[in-house]
Amino acid sequence: MSENELKVTVIRRSGRRFLTMRFVDPVTGKQKTRSTKTSSRRDAERVAAKWEAELQEGRYHEPSRITWDEFRERYEDEKLSSLSSNTAEATSAAFNHLEKIVNPRNLSALNPAILSRFQAELRKTGIHETSVATHLRHLRAALNWAVSMRLLPKSPEIQMPKRAKGRTLMRGRPISTEEFERMLAAVPAIRPRDADNWIHYLTGLWLSGLRLEESTLISWDDDAAISVELGGRRPRLRIYAEAEKGHQDRLLPMTPDFAQFLALTPTAERRGPVFNLTGLQTGETITAKRISRIVSAIGKRANVVVNKAESKYARAHDLRRSYGTRWAGRVKPATLQLLMRHKSIKTTLKYYVEQDADDVADELWKTFPPEALRTKGAPDERPANS
């Protein structure tokens, strides 16, 4: 609304103690009023002038009257429908928790105090701190969208969980080659009727660094969301935005070992999904959630523990972590960032920190001349009973 269209005036209403200020909304044509909280015309006009300035500068917003149910329906239809299924599911989980704990009637009821209580109640259920943070991130994204749609004047401040000193928010870790081989050996116990397909799948995850959902999309077909291109100068993956976490089209260089793995597939069989994972009874493609549970069952069977505090066993994402850690010792940070498709180099650099201590030690000892090890106190000269 422009300065010429808006003017706040002061009036005295019969039976009212305080003077009233009012203006006509140039968009709706409706009259809006507010008490000046004073009976002095001079003070009332000052209050009216301040309100008029706020209106003209766009700093005033009416309290949102949209109900929570109406907002959720709009957000799911207008925003979530354009995002990945993982994002939609995670957001729905956050909304469900909010409704169970807070049960807000209106969107505007979500203020900092309510959201702080929401966090506290989440923790009482025994939910992990990473899950609390995930729910809050999706809730914050939804509230920011509400502001962009002018359903809220501003997004309430959300105090995100702070990582406690000496603790890590990471639920898994890279697994070693020996642990990966144990997982392969455990496959027949979990999937006796289609073990070869699952060994092929786990090997593909180990060599490719693909995210679980991406692994369900990779295909030999050119028009697929993620397609294999073995021709040309070097093998590569073509990833379209709808299948990529960063929501942009990419041509991803393929590591030589993964390219060799794919080349083992006979030419006549190079059509459709690269990984053929189907239900034993239905014959239909297994969902990403089901795949995740099966991989976790294999990790548990192999006794590959990736988080002792939470009794977590190896999952599909731990194979991606292993991929990043292995290549961290071979390529530069910028190259690894490209391979992992990380938005921030900080995310990539942690893979260099996570390199296995024994691997780093081997590198250190390679740079040390053998003759230097033959001095007093060297490891190969320790007393036998040490």
Order of alpha helices (4+ residues) and beta strands (2+ residues): beta-beta-beta-alpha-alpha-alpha-alpha-alpha-alpha-alpha-alpha-beta-beta-beta-beta-alpha-alpha-beta-beta-alpha-alpha-alpha-alpha
